[in-house]
Amino acid sequence: MGVLKVILTIVFILDCICLAAVVLMQEGKAQGLGAIAGAAESYYGKNKGRTMEGGLVRLTQILAVLFFVLTLVLDMMN
């Protein structure tokens, strides 16, 4: 059990570092005056999931789920 706990702890630390880095790479969600003019309904607004920003959002979700799962597993091991 000790080796598994060390491996999971290392994966947990790497996940924390990656999660912080991915969150910091994302752009702010404030649209400013563009929201008034309807800029959110542009081609970019509709296809945001296929851009790098969309990929960062998806990666954030995956890393966050991994964070919570590892947290629960490591807590159950104590």
KEZADREN-781789 format. One record per residue (C-alpha): x, y, z; residue number from 1. Coordinates in steps of 0.05 Angstrom, whole numbers, plus 5000, padded with zeros to 4 digits. Layout:
<pts>
<pt><u>X</u><v>Y</v><w>Z</w><k>NUM</k></pt>
...
</pts>
This chain:
<pts>
<pt><u>5000</u><v>5000</v><w>5000</w><k>1</k></pt>
<pt><u>5058</u><v>5047</v><w>5014</w><k>2</k></pt>
<pt><u>5085</u><v>5046</v><w>4943</w><k>3</k></pt>
<pt><u>5016</u><v>5059</v><w>4914</w><k>4</k></pt>
<pt><u>5006</u><v>5118</v><w>4961</w><k>5</k></pt>
<pt><u>5073</u><v>5148</v><w>4940</w><k>6</k></pt>
<pt><u>5056</u><v>5141</v><w>4866</w><k>7</k></pt>
<pt><u>4987</u><v>5171</v><w>4875</w><k>8</k></pt>
<pt><u>5016</u><v>5228</v><w>4915</w><k>9</k></pt>
<pt><u>5066</u><v>5244</v><w>4860</w><k>10</k></pt>
<pt><u>5010</u><v>5241</v><w>4807</w><k>11</k></pt>
<pt><u>4968</u><v>5287</v><w>4852</w><k>12</k></pt>
<pt><u>5024</u><v>5338</v><w>4858</w><k>13</k></pt>
<pt><u>5035</u><v>5338</v><w>4783</w><k>14</k></pt>
<pt><u>4960</u><v>5346</v><w>4772</w><k>15</k></pt>
<pt><u>4959</u><v>5406</v><w>4819</w><k>16</k></pt>
<pt><u>5016</u><v>5439</v><w>4782</w><k>17</k></pt>
<pt><u>4986</u><v>5426</v><w>4713</w><k>18</k></pt>
<pt><u>4917</u><v>5450</v><w>4736</w><k>19</k></pt>
<pt><u>4945</u><v>5515</v><w>4762</w><k>20</k></pt>
<pt><u>4985</u><v>5526</v><w>4697</w><k>21</k></pt>
<pt><u>4925</u><v>5512</v><w>4652</w><k>22</k></pt>
<pt><u>4879</u><v>5558</v><w>4692</w><k>23</k></pt>
<pt><u>4930</u><v>5614</v><w>4687</w><k>24</k></pt>
<pt><u>4937</u><v>5605</v><w>4611</w><k>25</k></pt>
<pt><u>4863</u><v>5617</v><w>4599</w><k>26</k></pt>
<pt><u>4835</u><v>5684</v><w>4578</w><k>27</k></pt>
<pt><u>4786</u><v>5723</v><w>4620</w><k>28</k></pt>
<pt><u>4712</u><v>5712</v><w>4607</w><k>29</k></pt>
<pt><u>4693</u><v>5786</v><w>4608</w><k>30</k></pt>
<pt><u>4667</u><v>5806</v><w>4540</w><k>31</k></pt>
<pt><u>4662</u><v>5880</v><w>4552</w><k>32</k></pt>
<pt><u>4623</u><v>5920</v><w>4501</w><k>33</k></pt>
<pt><u>4625</u><v>5863</v><w>4452</w><k>34</k></pt>
<pt><u>4568</u><v>5829</v><w>4488</w><k>35</k></pt>
<pt><u>4523</u><v>5889</v><w>4475</w><k>36</k></pt>
<pt><u>4537</u><v>5888</v><w>4400</w><k>37</k></pt>
<pt><u>4527</u><v>5813</v><w>4395</w><k>38</k></pt>
<pt><u>4599</u><v>5794</v><w>4383</w><k>39</k></pt>
<pt><u>4588</u><v>5729</v><w>4421</w><k>40</k></pt>
<pt><u>4545</u><v>5704</v><w>4363</w><k>41</k></pt>
<pt><u>4603</u><v>5709</v><w>4314</w><k>42</k></pt>
<pt><u>4637</u><v>5650</v><w>4280</w><k>43</k></pt>
<pt><u>4689</u><v>5649</v><w>4336</w><k>44</k></pt>
<pt><u>4635</u><v>5650</v><w>4390</w><k>45</k></pt>
<pt><u>4599</u><v>5590</v><w>4359</w><k>46</k></pt>
<pt><u>4662</u><v>5549</v><w>4346</w><k>47</k></pt>
<pt><u>4700</u><v>5565</v><w>4409</w><k>48</k></pt>
<pt><u>4704</u><v>5492</v><w>4429</w><k>49</k></pt>
<pt><u>4750</u><v>5477</v><w>4370</w><k>50</k></pt>
<pt><u>4800</u><v>5532</v><w>4387</w><k>51</k></pt>
<pt><u>4859</u><v>5530</v><w>4434</w><k>52</k></pt>
<pt><u>4816</u><v>5565</v><w>4487</w><k>53</k></pt>
<pt><u>4764</u><v>5510</v><w>4481</w><k>54</k></pt>
<pt><u>4819</u><v>5458</v><w>4489</w><k>55</k></pt>
<pt><u>4844</u><v>5493</v><w>4552</w><k>56</k></pt>
<pt><u>4773</u><v>5493</v><w>4581</w><k>57</k></pt>
<pt><u>4766</u><v>5418</v><w>4567</w><k>58</k></pt>
<pt><u>4835</u><v>5403</v><w>4596</w><k>59</k></pt>
<pt><u>4817</u><v>5443</v><w>4659</w><k>60</k></pt>
<pt><u>4754</u><v>5401</v><w>4668</w><k>61</k></pt>
<pt><u>4793</u><v>5336</v><w>4660</w><k>62</k></pt>
<pt><u>4848</u><v>5358</v><w>4709</w><k>63</k></pt>
<pt><u>4796</u><v>5382</v><w>4759</w><k>64</k></pt>
<pt><u>4760</u><v>5315</v><w>4758</w><k>65</k></pt>
<pt><u>4826</u><v>5279</v><w>4766</w><k>66</k></pt>
<pt><u>4842</u><v>5325</v><w>4824</w><k>67</k></pt>
<pt><u>4778</u><v>5308</v><w>4862</w><k>68</k></pt>
<pt><u>4784</u><v>5233</v><w>4848</w><k>69</k></pt>
<pt><u>4856</u><v>5232</v><w>4872</w><k>70</k></pt>
<pt><u>4838</u><v>5272</v><w>4933</w><k>71</k></pt>
<pt><u>4783</u><v>5223</v><w>4952</w><k>72</k></pt>
<pt><u>4827</u><v>5162</v><w>4939</w><k>73</k></pt>
<pt><u>4886</u><v>5190</v><w>4979</w><k>74</k></pt>
<pt><u>4839</u><v>5208</v><w>5036</w><k>75</k></pt>
<pt><u>4810</u><v>5137</v><w>5038</w><k>76</k></pt>
<pt><u>4881</u><v>5109</v><w>5042</w><k>77</k></pt>
<pt><u>4894</u><v>5144</v><w>5108</w><k>78</k></pt>
</pts>
